[in-house]
C-alpha cells in the first residue's frame, strides 16, 4: 500500500494493460531526518519559551541567560559564537537584560576592548527555581521512553553528530 503524500502515482499501461505505479518522489531519508529533528527542536523551543515567559524574558534572552548561568562569565564574542548569533545581536540582547538588572558587563583589566558578561547575583539567586522547572519538564517528557528507546535516541543523535562533523571537515 502506498502513502499518497509521499509518492506521485502515474497511470500508464503496460502491454498487459496493468497499471504501473511509479514512485517519483520517494522522500530522501536525510531530508526526512532533518525534518524530524526540526519538529523535535520546535517542540523543545515551545516548552522552554513558555517558561521564559514566566521569567519575563524572551526566548533569545533566556537562551543567553541559560548559557551564562551554565558556563559563567563569558566574553561577548564567545557568547555570540556559542549562541550562533552576531556580536551586534547579542549586544542588543545584553543591553535589554542589563536594563532589567539581569546581567552585568565588566571590561577586561588587561584589554579594555574586551567585555565580559555574567548573570547578576539577583538573577542567579532567583533563576535556579525556573531552570529546575524546565529541567523537570524534560525529565517528565523523556521518562515516558523505555530504556531501549532512550538508547536508540542517543545512538541516533550520536550518529547524526558524527555525520554532521564529517561534513565540517
N, C-alpha and C positions, 0 to 999 in steps of 0.2 A: 504494500500500500504506500503510495507516495503522498507526502505532505505538500499541499498545493502552494504554501507560502515559500517553500524552499526550492521549488522547481518550476520550470516552464514546460508545459506539455504541448507538443506539436503533433497534430494528427497528420499522418502520412499513411499511405497504403503500400504495403509490400506486394509482391506478386500474389500472395495468398490473401490479399485484402485484409490483412491483420493490422490493427492499429499499432503503430510504433510510438513508444514513449521515449522521448529524449530529455535527459536531464542537462539543460543548458547552464543552469545557474546554481550548481551544487556549491553551497557556500564554503569558502576556503576555511579550513579548520583554524588557521592562525587568526583570521578576522573574527571568527566566532569566539575564540578565546579572549580576544581584546574586548569584544562586545560584552561578554560575561563579566570580565574584570571591570569594565566601565560601569555596569549596572551595580556590581557589589560596592564599588567606590562611591557611587551616588547614594546608596542606602546608608553607608557609613557616614558620609557627609551630612545627610539629613539628620541622623541621630545626634551627631556631635553638635551641629548648628543649633538644634533645639535647646541643648544645654548651655551653649554660649549665650543664647538669648536671655536665659535666666541670670546670667552674669552681666548683662547689659553690654555685651561686646559682639562684634560681627564675627563671622566665620574666619576671615583672614586674621583679624586681631587675636582670636582665640588660638589659631594655629601658631602665631608668633609667640603668644604668651606661653603656650604649652611647650614650645621649643625652648624658650628661655628657662621655664620652670624645670625642665628636664636637664638641660645642658649647662645652666648657669650663665654667667656673664659672657657675652659674645660681642665681637666686632660687628658693626652694621654689615660690612661686606660678607662676612662669614654667615651671618643670619640670612642675608639675601640669597646666598648660594644654597643654603640648606632648604630654604622655602621655595626656591626656584622662581624668585621674583627679582625685579630690578632693584638696584640700590635706591632709586628715587621713590619707587612704590613702597618699599619697606620704610624709608624715612618718613613718608606721609603717614603710614600706619603708626609708627613710633610717635610722631607729633601728636596724633589724636590720643594715643594711650598715655603719653606724658601729661597732656592736659587733664586727663581723668585721674592722674596720680597713680597709674598702674605700673609704669616703668620709669626708670631713671637712666639718664645718659651721663657718662663720665668721659672726659678726654684722657688719653694716654699721657702719662708724665714723660715718657720717652719720645713720643712723636705726637705733637698736638693735632696733627691731621687725622689721627685715628680716634674714632669714637666707639666706646663700649656701651652696651645696653644691658640692663638687668631688670628683673621684676622688682617692684618696690617691696619693702618689708611688709607693708599693709596688704598688698595683693598676695604675697606668699602665705601670710597668715590665714587669709580668707579663702584662698583658692584650693587648698588641699581637699576640702569637702566637695567642691564641684568636680574636680578631676577624679576623685574617688567614685562619684556618681556615674561619670562617663565610663570609667573602667568597669563598674558593676553592670552597666547596660551591655557591654560587650561580653563580659563573662557570662551573663544570663543567655545571651544570644548563642554563644559558642557551646554552652553546656547542653544544648539540645542535640549536638552532634555526638555520634558514638566515637569511641577511641579510634576505631578503624577509619571513620570519616575524617577525623582530625589528622590522622597520619596521611591520608590521601590528599587532603588540602595542603598540608605542609610540603609533601613531596611535590605536588603540582606547582606550588608557588616557588619552591626552590629550583625546580626545573625551569620555570619561566624566568627567574632571575639569572640563571646561567645562560639561557638563550639570549636574553637582553644584553648581558655583559659581553657575550661573544660579539654582538653587533657593535658594541662600543669600541672594540679593538681594531 
